[in-house]
Amino acid sequence: MDSTPTKTVTKVVAGVLITGLAYLVLAHFDLIPAALTRSSAVPTAFDLPTESSVPEVATSDVAVSGMPSTTPTRKCGNVIRLNEWAWNAQMGVHFANGGPVTTTGSLMEKHGVCLQIIRQDDTEKTKPQQLKFAQQLHDGATPDADTVAFTIIMGDGAAQYLAAQNKVLSKLGPDYVAEIVGAVGYSRGEDAFMGPVEWRDPHAMKGGLVAGVLRDGDWNIAQYYAAQNGIKNNPDDTTWDADALNWMATDDYLKAADLYITGKCADLAVVQDGHKTGKTVHKCVQGAVTWTPGDVNIAKKKGGVVKLLSTKENFYQMPAVVIGIKKFDTDHASQVKSMLSAIWEGGDQVKHYEAALRRGAQASYAIYKEESPGYWLKYYKGVVESDKTQQPIALGGSTVMNLADNLVLFGLAEGAGGIDNSIFKATYEGFGKIAQQQYPSLVPSFPSASEAANTKLLQAIANTAGKSADVTNADVAKFDDASPIDAGNVVAKRDWTIQFETGKATFTPTALATMQDLYSRLSVGSLGIDVQGHTDNVGNATANQALSEARAFAVKHWLQDKAPALFPEKRVTAKGLGDTQPVESNATPEGRAKNRRVTIVLGTKS
């Protein structure tokens, strides 16, 4: 019979979710060194999602709101300014507003809000505008046209944004810090890690060179892929490690695509185990992390790569979150609630009515001033097209959010786990911790999820929303197949050391911390989950098999008890394998300890 394990696996979960924070913090404070030499390390791992099977909505009880005109409203009082990237997840905002400024007949006008939407792809330019807004608010001055009250960014990179902003804003007082007040959409495929097809075997990408914005949301996707497969990441973009994934840094997601398209090369210092060898190597970019239009540009102008992992699989990874200033949000709560209500009603319209989606695409074109309305419409839905080499590739893919989606994201819906067990926390803190793990001196800390998100406005809207707050109106992952994951559909497989009481399926107090990490990783995804229990070969094989199965079911039931909405019965299977699949020799105490484990397999079910 197996005994209590001697160690608890290092908190795998917290590490991988932490990636997003670092870059914005570093760049804002000019802390990025020219040559940071750190040993390559496997990013801290956590578990994410796969494609949801949410069905098309044929009919709806969502009332048609009517189309916004293209004529600016004349009912404006104080104008709220908002910066955003070119990102299809914001389609509901655009429909609600009617265009760059609030138009007559729009939902924003209906709610008495005047919103100016400004495209700004460089977050480093948004930061000082929001800082200036807070300063003028603090000084009692009227915010001028060079300030923004809100910005929309990737939620999995929000920790780094808040860490940088709030380090400065806190000097004005605790009431002037930046905070997240809601989310407007999700990336569902367009954000991706793109690389050679041979990198589908993750070990083949050792020594590879990828272009991207470091510590950004798309970089997170590559970190997740590396972490789940035990591949090291080289955090120093001035060096090259043959045993790790390496990076060519850029400050823009479109530039990342261009570096791959043009075949950008560089002479890099060779490192091994974190030490420079005195040698240099000439390497060219083999892949990129980017989003639409970056993925489309790569496919159409060069091709030759596949999407190794994207937000189509990492279903909950990348919400488009709205960040405001606490003082403004508090003093103008009614106005901010009206703005959010209009956005979420716009999301419902875009979800349910093709005409609203098309009108939103027109508004996107007016805001982005790039491509055409049809372009944004097509890649919002996501398509499979042929790249320049005539190989098929999935491009685009985003969705909008409504009120119910926000309640699920922030854990406020029934069965969603609460804010401290929410999808938002798992994504926000998980990727933030990856950044800490890879760049500890650059990202020493960031606000916790409960500090970062102000859910009071969301809850207040939900309290008076009636039917629209029903969780059944949210897009959640559906699981129609209760069978285990086929070998060909496995996305990730990792062993966990979870301490149980000797000879029992009861968690020790130490194990509960590990289970919390496991929960954080799994809750952000929509992949199927197989829980496999294993023992060493000490004692009776039949008893070991029964014990391993009991422990696997203990893990399954713990997850389901914590958040039944996130871990429905058909998502999670459990089985015991006893001592039949050792990973080490049972001849030594150390080997037996490694064989006493729980394996978590993630993948698609078909």
C-alpha positions in Angstrom: 0.0 0.0 0.0 1.4 3.5 -0.8 2.5 5.9 1.9 2.1 9.7 2.2 4.3 11.4 -0.5 7.4 13.2 0.8 6.9 16.3 -1.2 4.2 18.4 -2.7 4.8 19.3 -6.3 5.9 23.0 -6.7 2.9 25.1 -7.2 2.5 24.4 -10.9 -0.8 26.1 -11.2 0.1 29.6 -10.0 3.1 29.8 -12.1 1.7 29.5 -15.6 -1.2 31.9 -15.2 1.3 34.7 -14.3 2.8 35.7 -17.7 1.0 38.8 -18.7 2.0 41.4 -16.2 5.7 42.0 -16.7 6.3 43.8 -19.9 4.1 46.8 -19.3 5.6 47.3 -15.9 9.1 47.1 -17.2 8.6 49.3 -20.2 6.7 52.0 -18.3 9.5 52.4 -15.7 12.4 51.8 -18.2 13.4 48.7 -16.3 14.0 46.4 -19.2 17.8 45.8 -19.2 19.7 45.5 -22.4 20.9 42.0 -21.6 19.1 40.2 -18.8 20.8 36.9 -18.3 18.7 34.3 -16.6 18.7 30.6 -16.9 16.1 29.3 -19.2 13.3 27.7 -17.3 10.1 25.8 -18.0 7.3 28.3 -17.5 5.1 27.6 -14.5 2.4 25.4 -15.8 -1.4 25.6 -15.5 -4.3 24.2 -17.4 -6.4 26.0 -20.0 -9.2 25.4 -22.5 -10.4 24.1 -25.8 -13.1 25.2 -28.2 -16.5 25.6 -26.8 -19.4 24.0 -28.5 -21.9 26.8 -27.8 -24.6 26.4 -30.5 -25.7 29.1 -32.9 -28.8 30.9 -31.5 -31.7 30.5 -33.9 -34.3 32.4 -31.9 -34.0 34.7 -29.0 -36.0 36.5 -26.4 -33.6 39.4 -26.5 -35.6 42.3 -27.9 -34.2 44.1 -31.0 -32.8 47.4 -30.0 -32.8 49.0 -33.4 -29.9 50.2 -35.4 -27.7 53.2 -34.3 -27.4 55.9 -36.9 -24.1 57.3 -38.1 -25.0 60.8 -37.0 -23.4 62.0 -33.7 -25.8 62.6 -30.9 -26.5 66.1 -29.8 -27.5 65.1 -26.4 -24.0 64.9 -25.0 -22.9 66.3 -21.7 -19.6 65.2 -20.4 -17.8 63.0 -22.8 -16.1 59.8 -21.6 -12.9 58.9 -23.5 -11.8 55.3 -24.0 -8.7 53.9 -25.6 -8.7 50.5 -27.2 -6.6 48.3 -29.5 -7.9 47.1 -32.9 -9.5 44.0 -31.6 -12.7 42.2 -32.7 -13.7 41.3 -29.1 -14.9 44.9 -28.8 -17.7 44.6 -31.4 -20.4 45.0 -28.8 -19.0 48.3 -27.6 -18.9 49.6 -31.1 -22.5 48.6 -31.9 -23.6 50.2 -28.6 -21.9 53.4 -29.5 -22.6 53.5 -33.2 -19.0 54.5 -34.1 -16.1 56.5 -32.7 -18.5 58.9 -31.0 -22.0 58.2 -29.7 -24.6 58.4 -32.4 -28.3 59.1 -32.4 -30.4 56.0 -31.8 -27.6 54.1 -30.2 -27.8 52.2 -26.9 -25.2 54.5 -25.4 -27.4 57.5 -26.2 -30.4 55.6 -24.8 -28.5 55.2 -21.5 -27.5 58.9 -21.5 -23.8 58.3 -22.0 -21.5 60.1 -24.5 -18.5 57.9 -25.3 -15.5 58.7 -27.5 -13.6 55.6 -28.6 -10.0 56.0 -29.7 -7.9 53.4 -31.3 -4.5 53.2 -29.6 -2.4 50.0 -30.3 0.5 51.1 -28.0 -0.4 50.7 -24.4 2.6 52.7 -23.4 0.9 55.7 -24.9 -2.4 55.0 -23.1 -0.7 54.8 -19.7 0.3 58.5 -19.5 -3.1 59.6 -20.8 -4.8 57.7 -18.0 -2.3 58.9 -15.4 -3.0 62.5 -16.6 -6.7 61.9 -16.3 -6.3 60.8 -12.7 -4.0 63.7 -11.9 -6.5 66.2 -13.2 -9.3 64.4 -11.3 -7.2 64.7 -8.2 -6.6 68.4 -8.8 -10.2 69.2 -9.4 -9.5 70.2 -13.0 -11.7 69.3 -16.0 -10.0 66.4 -17.8 -8.8 67.6 -21.2 -8.9 65.9 -24.6 -5.4 64.3 -24.1 -6.7 62.1 -21.3 -8.7 58.9 -21.2 -10.9 57.6 -18.4 -10.9 54.0 -19.6 -8.9 51.6 -21.6 -9.6 48.1 -22.8 -6.8 45.5 -22.8 -6.3 41.7 -22.5 -7.3 40.5 -19.1 -4.5 37.9 -18.9 -2.1 40.8 -19.2 -3.9 43.2 -16.9 -1.8 42.5 -13.8 1.2 44.0 -15.4 -0.7 47.1 -16.5 -2.2 47.6 -13.0 1.2 47.0 -11.3 2.8 49.7 -13.4 -0.1 52.2 -13.3 -0.9 51.8 -9.6 2.7 52.2 -8.5 2.3 55.8 -9.8 -1.4 56.4 -9.2 -1.2 55.3 -5.5 0.9 58.4 -4.8 -2.3 60.4 -5.5 -4.0 58.3 -2.8 -5.7 54.9 -2.6 -8.9 56.3 -4.3 -7.0 57.1 -7.5 -5.7 53.6 -8.5 -6.7 51.9 -11.7 -9.3 49.0 -11.5 -11.1 46.6 -13.7 -14.9 47.3 -13.8 -16.0 44.6 -16.3 -15.3 42.9 -19.6 -16.7 43.3 -23.1 -15.6 40.2 -25.1 -13.2 37.3 -25.5 -10.6 36.4 -28.0 -11.7 33.0 -29.3 -9.0 32.0 -31.8 -7.5 35.2 -33.3 -4.7 35.4 -30.7 -2.3 32.6 -31.3 1.2 31.1 -31.1 2.1 30.4 -34.7 5.0 28.2 -35.7 6.3 25.5 -38.0 4.1 22.4 -38.2 6.9 20.2 -36.8 6.5 22.2 -33.5 3.3 20.3 -32.9 5.9 18.0 -31.3 6.8 20.6 -28.6 10.3 19.2 -28.2 11.0 20.2 -31.8 10.7 23.9 -30.8 13.8 23.8 -28.6 16.2 26.3 -30.0 13.4 28.0 -32.0 13.2 31.8 -32.3 9.8 33.5 -32.1 8.8 37.1 -32.6 6.4 38.8 -30.2 5.7 41.3 -27.5 7.3 39.9 -24.4 5.1 39.4 -21.3 2.0 40.2 -23.4 -1.2 38.2 -23.7 -0.1 36.4 -26.9 3.3 35.6 -25.3 1.2 34.0 -22.6 -0.2 31.5 -25.1 3.3 30.4 -26.1 4.3 30.1 -22.4 1.3 28.0 -21.7 2.1 25.7 -24.6 5.7 25.4 -23.4 4.7 24.9 -19.8 2.2 22.1 -20.5 4.9 20.2 -22.4 7.9 20.8 -20.1 9.8 23.0 -22.5 12.1 25.7 -21.1 11.6 29.4 -22.0 14.6 31.7 -22.4 13.7 35.0 -20.8 16.6 37.0 -22.3 15.8 38.1 -25.8 19.5 39.0 -26.4 20.6 35.4 -26.1 19.9 32.0 -27.6 19.5 28.7 -25.7 19.5 25.5 -27.7 17.4 23.8 -25.0 14.7 26.4 -24.8 12.2 28.6 -26.7 13.8 31.9 -27.6 12.5 35.3 -28.5 12.9 38.3 -30.7 11.2 41.2 -28.9 9.0 43.8 -30.5 6.7 46.5 -29.1 3.7 45.8 -31.4 1.8 42.7 -32.4 1.7 43.6 -36.1 5.5 44.1 -36.0 5.8 40.6 -34.6 4.0 39.3 -37.7 6.2 41.4 -39.9 9.4 40.0 -38.4 8.2 36.5 -39.4 7.1 37.6 -42.8 10.4 39.3 -43.6 12.5 36.5 -42.1 14.2 38.8 -39.7 17.5 37.4 -38.4 19.9 38.3 -35.6 23.3 37.3 -34.1 22.7 36.2 -30.6 25.0 35.2 -27.7 24.8 31.5 -27.0 23.9 30.6 -23.4 23.7 27.3 -21.6 22.2 26.9 -18.1 22.0 30.7 -17.9 25.7 31.3 -18.6 27.1 32.9 -21.8 29.4 30.5 -23.6 31.4 33.2 -25.5 29.9 32.0 -28.8 27.4 33.6 -31.1 24.8 32.1 -33.4 22.9 33.5 -36.4 19.2 32.8 -36.0 16.1 33.8 -38.0 12.5 34.1 -36.8 10.5 30.9 -37.2 7.2 31.9 -35.7 5.2 34.7 -34.0 2.7 35.4 -31.3 0.1 37.8 -32.7 -3.6 38.5 -33.4 -5.8 39.7 -36.2 -4.8 41.3 -38.5 -1.3 39.9 -37.6 -2.4 36.2 -38.2 -4.1 37.2 -41.5 -1.0 39.0 -42.6 1.2 36.0 -41.9 -1.1 33.6 -43.7 -1.6 35.8 -46.8 1.9 37.3 -47.2 4.1 34.2 -46.3 2.3 31.2 -44.8 4.2 28.1 -43.8 3.1 28.0 -40.2 0.2 26.6 -38.1 -1.6 27.8 -35.0 0.1 25.7 -32.4 -2.3 27.0 -29.7 -4.8 29.8 -29.7 -7.6 31.3 -27.7 -9.9 29.0 -29.5 -8.5 26.2 -27.3 -7.7 28.6 -24.4 -11.4 29.4 -24.2 -11.4 31.7 -21.1 -7.8 33.0 -21.2 -8.3 36.4 -22.8 -11.3 38.6 -21.8 -11.2 42.1 -23.0 -11.3 44.0 -19.7 -12.3 47.6 -19.1 -9.9 49.5 -16.8 -10.9 52.8 -15.1 -9.9 55.0 -12.2 -11.4 54.2 -8.9 -12.2 57.8 -8.0 -14.1 58.4 -11.2 -15.9 55.0 -11.0 -17.0 55.8 -7.5 -18.0 59.5 -8.0 -19.8 58.8 -11.3 -21.1 55.3 -10.5 -24.4 55.9 -12.2 -22.7 57.1 -15.4 -20.3 54.1 -15.4 -23.1 51.6 -14.8 -25.0 53.2 -17.7 -22.0 52.8 -20.0 -21.5 49.2 -19.0 -25.2 48.4 -19.3 -25.2 49.8 -22.9 -22.1 47.8 -23.8 -23.5 44.5 -22.5 -26.9 45.2 -24.2 -24.8 45.8 -27.3 -23.2 42.5 -26.8 -26.6 40.7 -26.6 -27.6 42.4 -29.9 -24.4 41.3 -31.7 -24.7 37.8 -30.3 -28.3 37.3 -31.5 -28.8 39.4 -34.6 -26.8 39.4 -37.8 -27.8 42.9 -38.6 -26.4 44.1 -35.3 -23.1 42.3 -36.0 -22.9 43.9 -39.4 -23.6 47.3 -38.0 -20.9 46.7 -35.3 -18.4 45.8 -38.1 -19.2 49.1 -39.8 -18.5 50.9 -36.5 -15.3 49.0 -36.1 -14.1 50.1 -39.5 -14.9 53.7 -38.6 -12.9 53.4 -35.4 -9.9 51.4 -36.7 -9.7 53.2 -40.1 -8.2 50.0 -41.6 -9.4 47.3 -44.1 -13.2 47.3 -44.5 -16.4 46.5 -42.6 -16.5 43.1 -44.3 -13.0 42.3 -43.2 -13.8 42.8 -39.5 -17.1 40.9 -39.9 -15.4 37.9 -41.5 -12.6 37.7 -39.0 -14.9 38.3 -36.0 -16.6 35.1 -37.0 -13.4 33.3 -37.8 -12.7 31.4 -41.0 -10.5 28.7 -42.4 -8.6 30.0 -45.5 -5.6 28.9 -47.6 -2.3 30.6 -46.7 0.2 31.6 -49.4 1.5 28.1 -49.5 -2.1 26.8 -50.2 -2.3 25.2 -46.7 -5.5 25.7 -44.7 -5.3 27.7 -41.6 -7.9 29.1 -39.1 -7.9 32.9 -38.9 -9.6 35.3 -36.6 -12.3 34.4 -34.1 -13.7 36.6 -31.3 -16.9 37.0 -29.4 -18.7 39.7 -27.4 -19.9 39.5 -23.8 -23.2 40.4 -22.1 -24.1 40.8 -18.5 -24.4 37.1 -17.8 -21.0 36.4 -19.3 -19.5 38.9 -16.9 -21.2 37.3 -13.9 -19.6 33.9 -14.9 -16.2 35.5 -15.6 -16.0 37.2 -12.2 -17.5 34.3 -10.3 -20.8 36.0 -9.4 -23.1 33.6 -11.2 -24.5 30.7 -9.3 -22.1 27.9 -9.2 -19.2 30.0 -10.6 -17.1 29.9 -7.4 -17.1 33.5 -6.3 -14.5 36.2 -7.1 -11.8 34.3 -5.2 -12.4 31.1 -7.2 -13.3 32.9 -10.4 -12.2 32.4 -14.0 -11.0 36.0 -13.9 -8.7 35.3 -10.9 -7.3 32.2 -12.4 -6.5 34.0 -15.6 -5.3 37.3 -14.1 -3.2 35.9 -11.3 -2.0 32.8 -13.1 -0.5 34.6 -16.1 0.8 37.3 -13.7 2.7 34.7 -11.8 4.3 33.4 -15.0 5.7 36.9 -15.6 7.0 36.8 -12.0 8.6 33.4 -12.5 10.3 34.4 -15.7 11.2 38.0 -14.7 11.2 38.2 -10.9 13.2 41.4 -10.7 10.9 43.1 -13.2 7.6 41.9 -11.9 8.0 41.6 -8.1 4.3 42.1 -7.3 0.9 43.0 -8.7 -2.5 43.7 -7.2 -4.5 40.6 -6.3 -7.6 39.7 -8.2 -9.9 41.0 -5.5 -7.9 44.3 -5.4 -7.8 44.6 -9.2 -11.5 44.0 -9.9 -14.4 46.3 -8.7 -17.4 44.0 -9.0 -19.8 46.3 -7.2 -21.0 48.0 -10.3 -21.5 44.7 -12.1 -23.4 43.3 -9.1 -25.6 46.4 -8.9 -26.5 46.1 -12.6 -27.3 42.4 -12.1 -29.5 43.2 -9.1 -31.9 45.2 -11.3 -31.4 43.4 -14.7 -33.9 40.6 -14.3 -33.8 37.9 -17.0 -30.7 39.2 -18.7 -28.6 38.3 -15.6 -29.6 34.6 -15.9 -26.5 32.5 -16.3 -28.2 30.6 -19.1 -27.7 33.7 -21.3 -23.9 33.3 -21.0 -21.7 31.5 -23.5 -20.1 28.7 -21.5 -18.2 25.6 -22.6 -20.5 22.7 -23.4 -19.6 19.1 -22.8 -21.7 16.5 -24.5 -19.3 13.5 -24.3 -18.6 11.9 -21.0 -16.0 9.5 -22.4 -12.3 9.7 -21.6 -10.0 11.7 -23.9 -8.7 9.9 -27.0 -4.9 9.7 -27.2 -5.0 11.7 -30.5 -6.9 14.5 -28.8 -4.6 15.1 -25.8 -3.4 18.7 -25.5 -1.5 18.4 -22.3 -0.6 15.8 -19.7 1.0 16.4 -16.3 1.6 14.6 -13.1 0.7 16.2 -9.7 1.9 15.1 -6.3 -1.2 15.5 -4.1 -0.7 14.4 -0.5 -3.4 12.0 0.9 -3.6 10.5 4.3 -1.8 7.2 4.3 -3.9 4.4 2.7 -6.9 6.8 2.3 -8.5 9.0 -0.3 -8.6 11.9 2.2 -6.6 15.1 1.5 -4.0 16.3 4.0 -3.9 20.0 4.9 -0.9 20.4 2.6 -2.8 18.9 -0.3 -5.5 21.5 -0.1 -3.0 24.2 -1.2 -2.1 22.0 -4.2 -5.7 21.4 -5.0 -6.3 25.2 -5.0 -3.6 25.6 -7.6 -5.0 22.8 -9.6 -8.5 24.5 -9.5 -7.0 27.8 -10.6 -5.4 26.2 -13.7 -8.4 24.1 -14.7 -11.1 26.7 -14.1 -9.9 29.0 -16.9 -10.3 26.4 -19.6 -12.9 24.4 -21.5 -10.9 21.3 -22.3 -12.1 18.0 -21.1 -10.3 16.6 -18.0 -9.3 13.1 -17.3 -8.1 12.5 -13.7 -5.9 9.4 -13.4 -4.8 8.0 -10.0 -1.5 6.1 -9.6 0.3 4.2 -6.7 3.6 2.5 -6.2 3.8 -1.3 -6.1 4.0 -1.8 -2.4 1.2 -4.0 -1.1 -1.7 -5.7 -2.8 -2.2 -4.7 -6.5 -6.0 -5.0 -6.2 -6.0 -2.7 -3.2 -3.7 -0.3 -4.8 -5.9 -0.1 -7.9 -9.0 0.6 -5.7 -7.1 3.3 -3.7 -5.9 5.0 -6.9 -9.4 5.1 -8.2 -10.8 6.5 -4.9 -8.1 9.2 -5.0 -8.9 10.2 -8.6 -12.6 10.5 -7.7 -11.7 12.6 -4.7 -9.9 15.1 -6.9 -12.9 15.1 -9.4 -15.5 15.6 -6.6 -13.4 18.4 -4.9 -13.4 20.4 -8.1 -17.1 19.9 -8.8 -18.0 20.8 -5.2 -16.0 24.0 -5.5 -17.6 25.3 -8.7 -20.1 22.9 -10.3 -20.8 25.3 -13.2 -17.1 25.1 -14.3 -16.7 21.3 -13.8 -19.9 19.6 -15.1 -20.1 15.9 -14.9 -19.3 15.3 -18.6 -16.2 17.5 -18.5 -14.4 15.4 -15.9 -13.7 11.7 -15.9 -11.8 9.8 -13.2 -10.1 6.4 -13.1 -7.5 4.4 -11.1 -4.5 2.8 -12.7 -2.9 1.4 -9.5 0.7 0.5 -10.0 0.5 -0.3 -13.7 2.1 2.9 -15.1 5.2 3.8 -13.0 7.3 6.8 -14.1 10.3 5.7 -12.0 11.7 2.5 -10.6 9.8 1.2 -7.5 13.1 -0.1 -6.2 13.9 3.1 -4.3 11.9 5.3 -1.9 12.4 8.3 -4.3 11.1 6.3 -7.2 8.1 5.1 -5.3 7.3 8.6 -4.1 7.2 9.8 -7.8 4.9 6.9 -8.7 2.4 8.0 -6.1 0.7 10.7 -8.1 -2.4 12.0 -9.9 -2.1 12.6 -13.6 -4.3 15.4 -15.2 -4.9 14.9 -18.9 -6.4 17.8 -20.9 -7.9 17.5 -24.4 -10.8 17.6 -26.7 -13.6 15.0 -26.5 -15.2 13.8 -29.7 
